[in-house]
């Protein structure tokens, strides 16, 4: 099996510069994608204490709009970080609980909190 001439020339040439990869997969980037935006950290903080309803989350995170809270909860649910349970009541009762994947974020966020306390 022979190597095509263009590849052979690249391997021999001393001034050959390999292409820079356009994307290198990064586990930190994956984590940040799973967590989402700035509101996710505050939602997670509240859910580390246990299951909460939408209204409870909205009261505890005072500056979040209903739209932002809804988007954040949907994103975290899609990522498998939390679980949404709807109960057939009038009106419908919806509760949010962290999944094991969500609970695994606790030491990470705790470390971030300690870092902020140390350096602020």
N, C-alpha and C positions, 0 to 999 in steps of 0.2 A: 504494500500500500504506500503510495507516494504522497507527499505533502504538496498541496497546490503551490505554484511558484510565488504567488503574492504573499502567502503565509511564510514561506521559507525566507523570502527577502526581509520580512518584518523581524523574524527571529534572529537573522544574521546582522541586520543593520544596528549599529551602535546608537543611533539617534532615534530609534523607534520609541514612541511614547504611547503607552496603552490608553485606551479610552477611559474616561472617568465614568464610573457608574452613575446613572441618572437617579437611582433610588437605592438606598441601602436600608434594609429592614431594621428597625430599631425597636427593642422591647419597651423602651421608655415612651416612644411615640405611640406604640400600641396601647399602653396603659393610659396615656392622655386621651387618645381617641375613645377608649372605652368609658372613661370618666366623663368626658365632655367638657362643657364650659364652666365658667366660674360658679354658677349656681349649684352645680353638682356637688361640690365640696360641702356646701352648707346643707343640702338635702341629705347627703350621706351622714354628716355629723348628727343630724336629728334622728336618722334611722338607726344609728348605732345604739341608741337608747331603747329601741324597740319599734314595733309596728305603729304607724301613724296614718291618720286620714288626711285627705287633701287640705281641709280647713285647718287642722292642727299644724300642718307644715307651713301653711300660709301665715298663720299667726306667729309662729316661731321665727320665720324668716321675713321680717317686717318689710324689707325693701323690694321683695320680689313681686312681680306682677302675676296675675293668674295665668296669663299666656306663657310667660317664661317658666313658671312652675310646671305647667302642663307639658311644655316642650322638653323640659329637663327630665321629668318623670318618664315620658315616652322614650326618650333616648336611653335612659338607664335601664328601662325594661327591655328594650330591643337588644341591648348589650348583655343582658342576663345578669345585671348587677342587682336589680330588685324585681320583686314579684308583685303584680297588681291583682287583688282579689276583690271582685264585685259581689255584693250580696243583694238578693232580690227583695229589697225593701222599697218603700215609697217615702221620700226619694231614695234612689239607689245609694247604698253605702259602699264606698270603695276604700280599701286599706292597702297600704304599701309596706312591704317587708323586705329586708335584705335577703338575698340568696347567699349561699356559701361563698360564691365569687365576690359578692358585695362585702361580706364580713372579712374576707381576706385583705381588703383595702384598709382596714382599721389601723394596723401597725404603720402603714405608709403615711396615712394622714396624721397619726399621732406624732410620728417623727417630724413631719412638716411643721406641726404646731410647736414642738419643742425647739426646732430650728428658729422659727420666727420669734419665740420668746427669748432665745439666746441673743439674736442679732438685731432685734428692734429696739 
